[in-house]
Structure formats: structure tokens, C-alpha cells
Amino acid sequence: MTDHDPFGRAVRDHYRGERTTPLLDRDGERTREHAVEKWYFGDHDEDAWRDAWLEGPLLDMGAGAGRDTLYYQERFETVAIEVSERLVDVMRDRGVEDARLADMFSLRESFDRDRFRSVHAIGTQVGLAGSMSSVREFLADLAVVTTPDATAVLDNYAPELAATADAFGYREDAAPGLAYRVYHCEYEGDVGRTLLFRLFSVDRLREATVGTPWTVAAARYGDVQWRAALEKR
Ligand SMILES: C[S@@+](CC[C@H](N)C(=O)[O-])C[C@H]1O[C@@H](n2cnc3c(N)ncnc32)[C@H](O)[C@@H]1O
């Protein structure tokens, strides 16, 4: 999992002040430089709307370098999970009290039933579910590790917004409300696996909650992304 981890290596090197080359995202001929400082080491962005949905114990899924976990753990118990061992090390070093190596798409392997009152995945990593059936499975697993009154805040790129077609790695889908993003990371010649993100609209998220205990309670749009709050029915 952590072999060929150019992303984790670059973020860790950046944290240590040892990064001398860019972290690149590549999609065929197109290349984008990853804004490591801005995207992972900025402050927790003050979004009162998001924070109002969250209570402890909180699970921060795909916590990166821990910028949100560091904020929430001052307020209530917060557990951060990451797939990159290097990022888990970075988070611990930055003061994250409970950072663990765990896969957000295998939550039942890592956590007991009813463990969390709320969950948070900001950074569009939910798209890495890859397909709508996997999103549905993810929501069902999420329901098991959370309390009956739980809430969840998720985000993703919004294929229902025209501007999203310009997002890096964007691939359209003929079906309304669906698209993909595809790219891989490269750092110091280390080429990561291809990342396939399923992009889905808020309406598609609503469809995916059918048959799970979740309902979409509220949603908000940015320029090319949405944030949604889910609660149990
Ligand atoms: C765009 S970053 C967002 C980081 C952080 N939430 C933030 O906003 O600063 C997405 C993160 O999700 C992590 N990630 C990707 N797949 C994951 C998985 N299956 N389980 C846990 N974390 C994952 C990546 O390693 C990466 O750090």
C-alpha cells in the first residue's frame, strides 16, 4: 500500500523541509503541479456550516497531513485515518493524537459497531470508491461504525456544474450526474498507481443512500465541488 507512494513521500519530504522537486499529477500529456503547502498544510478552512454537522467521537477519513484533525481534536475525540504510512507519521509528528493506518473503504475491518458520532471526508477522496455500487457499500459500512444518530460530511467534484469539465483529469460520462477523473502522481521518478475517481452529483449521492440508513440532509456548492451533510433516517 505504501510502496510506490509518491504522494505520501512528497508530502512527508515537504513537511521535513526536504522536498526539492515538485509533486506532479499526470494525465497523458497534461501535467499539473500539486500545491502541497496550500492543499495540505493550510489552516483548517473555517466553514461553520460543515462544523455544525460534526460532533465527537469523529472519524476523519483520508486526513492527509491532519489539518482538519488538528482543529477538531481540540474540540472532541477525533480519530484520523490514512492509507499512506508516511502521512500517518507526519500527522503524529504534527500532534495528531490518534492517527491510524486504515482504509476508508474497509471501515468494518478497523472499527467496532457504533464507534463514531460523526464522520468527515473532505478532499474528494470518496470518489476513489470508483463506482456507484462501491459508494453504496461504503455508505452501508459507514452506517455500521457510526451511532444511530450519526452525521457525515462528504465532498466530491460536481459533474452537474458545467465548470467541473475543466477539472484536471476529467472524463465525461453520458449518464447525467456522473463523470470520472483519472490521473496519477509522480515524484522523483516514482510513479504512483492510476487514481480513478468516480464523480457523482448530489442527486446521485441521494440515489446511493437508498437502502442504507443515510439520507442527504443538506448540500452546498463551491465552484466545481459540493459538500453534503448526511444523517440517519
Ligand atoms: C485530497 S487529500 C485530503 C487530505 C485532507 N482531508 C485535507 O483536506 O487536507 C485526500 C487524502 O485521502 C487519502 N486517501 C486516499 N484513499 C484513501 C483510503 N482508501 N482510505 C483512507 N485515506 C485515503 C489520501 O492519501 C490523501 O491524503
The ligand as a Gaussian input file, in Angstrom:
#p B3LYP/6-31G(d) Opt

LIG

0 1
 C       -7.001000      15.433000      -1.220000
 S       -6.324000      14.635000       0.190000
 C       -7.209000      15.449000       1.505000
 C       -6.457000      15.445000       2.803000
 C       -7.156000      16.149000       3.969000
 N       -8.500000      15.638000       4.203000
 C       -7.165000      17.648000       3.756000
 O       -8.229000      18.162000       3.353000
 O       -6.142000      18.272000       3.981000
 C       -7.047000      13.017000       0.131000
 C       -6.416000      12.065000       1.125000
 O       -7.143000      10.840000       1.140000
 C       -6.220000       9.791000       1.357000
 N       -6.844000       8.537000       0.933000
 C       -6.995000       8.098000      -0.338000
 N       -7.600000       6.890000      -0.353000
 C       -7.842000       6.573000       0.934000
 C       -8.429000       5.441000       1.563000
 N       -8.886000       4.416000       0.839000
 N       -8.513000       5.421000       2.906000
 C       -8.018000       6.453000       3.648000
 N       -7.445000       7.547000       3.114000
 C       -7.354000       7.615000       1.760000
 C       -5.008000      10.207000       0.550000
 O       -3.831000       9.534000       0.969000
 C       -4.971000      11.714000       0.789000
 O       -4.147000      12.060000       1.863000

